[in-house]
């Protein structure tokens, strides 16, 4: 686990609060700041859980404009990637592993493509990885959503040890939303990321998520206070 202290810069305020979930706890601090504790989701432990996705909103299971899981190619890729899966966590890992290697050209030149477009072009950045993985999950029967947040990177734009804007995917497994990151190649994700917003992308766009986070990055200071 990692504990982060997030404080607004001078004359700023945290308009966007990190989201609480099973693996991310948020506690308010003085001066408008928050303390965020992020824990690694250990799949071996979660396999023993008895939760299910029965009462989950349908928006996380059905196709939409961006996560077009009803596309024939997306469905074919999902079927091939999950063949032989032993359980839902193994299925989610196989999907993540497939997308990580299937997107061959890693670049920032694609402007928020749909899952079916990524399935055909096989290129893009973290957002393209996230929507394709989410769509393939839904095609395979796993409820999904995308996560917009911050992730630790050793170096970015000449600066070292920074938290950069990032998108990844969550699957609803055994009653919990669990992170899977195709762009960074992680299935049992390290707690080096902070979830700020989640979306089924039914009523919001990737552009809206991106603009909200760009404003956020300029108004907050983040410090790591504990690593376990």
N, C-alpha and C positions, 0 to 999 in steps of 0.2 A: 504494500500500500504506500501511497504518497499523500502527504498533507500539503496543500497549497494555501497561501494567504494572498488574497486578491484585494487590493486597495485601489480606489479611484485616484487618478493623478490630481494635482492641485486644480481647483475650479472645475472638476469633472464629477460625474456621478455614474454609478453602475445602473444604467437603464435596463440592461439585460442581465438577469440573475441566472447562474448555472442551474440546470435542472436536477432535481433529486430523483434517484432511482435506486435499485437494489444494490448497486455497486458504487454509488456516488452520494455521499452525504454532504449537506450544505448547512453551515451555521453562520448566523449573522454576527458581525463584529461591530465595534464602534467605528465612527467616521465613515459609515456607509460601505464598509468592506465586508467580505465574507471569507470563511474558512471552508475549503473544499477537501474532503477526504475521498480519495479514489482507491478502490480495492480491485485486485485482479480477480476475475471470475474463473475459478478453478473448475474445469469441466468434469473432472472425476467426481467431485463433490456434488455438482449440480445434477449429475446423472441419477443420483439417489432421490432427488426431489420428486414430488407427486403432483406438481402443478400442471395445468393444461391451458390451452388457448381457446377454450370453448366460448367464454364470455367476451372475447376480444372484439372490438369494433371491426366491421367488415372492410373498412377502408384500408386496413393493413393486409388484407388477403386478396383483394381484387386488383385488376389492372387499371391503370390510369394513363394519362398522356405521357408522363415521363417514365414511370415504371410500367411499361407495357408488356406485362408478363404473359399476355395472350398471343404475342407474336410467335409465329410458327418456329422461327429459328431460335428464339430464346427458349422456347419449350423443348426443342430438340437438344439444345446444348445442356439444359438442366437435366434432362432424362439421362443423357450420356454421362454427365459428371457425377450423378448420384447413384449410379448403378452399383449394387453391392454394398450399400451403406448399412451399417450395423445398428445405428440408432440416430436420433435427430441431431446429436452433436457431431457425429461422424459425417452425417449428410451435410451439415452446415460447413464443416471443415473442408470437405471435398469440393463444395461449391466455391468457397473462398480460394482454395488452392488453384482451382481451375481458372477463375477470373484473374488471379495474380499473374498467371502465365499466358492466359489467352490474350490479354491486352498487350500487344507486342511493342507498340510505339508509345513510350511514356513522354508526353509533352503537355504544354499549357496552351496549345493552339486551338483546341476544340472548345467551343462556347456552349457548355451545358447541353450535351447531346442526350437523346432519349436512350433507353436501354437497347432498343432494337437497332438504333443507329450505331451504338458502340459494338453490338454483336457483329455488325457488318464491317465497320471500319477498323476495329481492333486497335483503337488508339484513344488517348486522352489522359487526363490527370486524375486526381483523387475523386472528383465528382463523377466522372465516367465509370470508374471502378465501382463506386458506391451504388449507382443506379442499376448497373448491370447485375451486380451481386444481389441487390434487393429484388430485382425482377426474376432472376433465376430461382431465388428462394421461394417466391410466391408461386412460380410455375411448378415447383416441387412440393408445394403444400406447406411451406414455412412462412408464417406471417412475418412481415419485414417493415422496416422504416429506415430513413437515412438520418444520420447525426451530423450536425454542424458544430464544430468546436475548435479547440486548440490542442496542438500536439507538440511535444518537445522535439526539437531538431538541434543537432550539434552546431550547425552553421546555416545561416540564411541571409542572403544579400549582404555578405561581408561581416555579419554579426554572429558571435558565437553564443551558444547556450540560450536559445530563444524559444518561445512558444509561438508556433505559426498556425495560420488558418488551415483547417483540414476538414474533410468529409469522410465518413465511413458508414458502415451498415450495422444495424442491429436486427437479430432474429429473436422472435418470441419463443423460447424453449423452456419447457417444464415450468411455465408460469412466470418467467422472468425475461426481461429484455437483455440480451447478451451481445457484446461487441464482437464484430468481425471486420478486419481491415484488409481489404484486397490490395490497396495501393501500397501499403507497407508490409504486406505478406505476413500478417499476424492473425491467428485464429484464437488462441488464448491470449488476448491482448494485454500488454503491459499497462500499468496504471500511469502512463506518461502522457495521458490525454485528459482533457476536461470537456465534458459534454455541456454545451450551452443551449442548444435547441434540437428538437427532434421533429420529424415530419413524415407523414405517409405520402406526401407530395400530391395529395388529392386536391387540396385547396390552396397550396402555396407552391412557389417555384424555387428552383435553386438560386436564381438571381436574387430573390428576396432574402433568402438565408445568407447569401454571400454579402449583400450590402449591410445587413444587420451586424455581421461579424467584423466587417472592415471598420465600421464605426467603433465597435467595442475594443478592437486591438489598440486603437490610439488613445483610449481613456483609462487604461488599467495597468497597474504594476503587479507582477506576479512573483512571489518568492516561495521557494520550497522550504518548509519548516521541519519536515520529518519524513524519513524514508525507512520503511520496514521491509 
